[in-house]
Structure formats: C-alpha cells, structure tokens
Amino acid sequence: MKYGIGDICYIIENDTVKRARVSAKKDGQYFVQFVGSCGALAVPENEVYATPEEAEAGMKKDRNLSSPVRYL
C-alpha cells in the first residue's frame, strides 16, 4: 500500500506496534515520526502497515533482522 505525507501508519519497533505519521518517502523507504514525539525514522516500505492488526501479523512472521552497523 502506498502512503502519502501526513498519513497515519503503524510500524514495529522493539517488538511492539507503534503508531506513526509519514513525513516523507524516498527510494523505497518511508520516513515516519511517532505520534506525539520529535525525530524521524527511516523504515523500509515492506515494514509499514495500515492497521495495528496488520502490524501484529507482520510481527509474527519471520522477519530478516539485521544490524544497520557492520563491524570490520
């Protein structure tokens, strides 16, 4: 599903579903802000959900979690 700037969405952070607002989109990633707080996160398009129920279902399936930092 495609989201526009200002749309409400749900993401998974630290194994909990959080409500967020889309602030921008670039190169297959959404930049989202948690409702009621400052700052933004870059989230891949496939990890942004329309409802809390969809996010919970996404949390249950095997997700490929990798560290954004690669150590040499």
Secondary structure, 3 states (H helix, E strand, C coil): CCCCCCCEEEEEECCEEEEEEEEEEECCEEEEEECCCCCCEEEEHHHCECCHHHHHHHHHCCCCCCCCCCCC
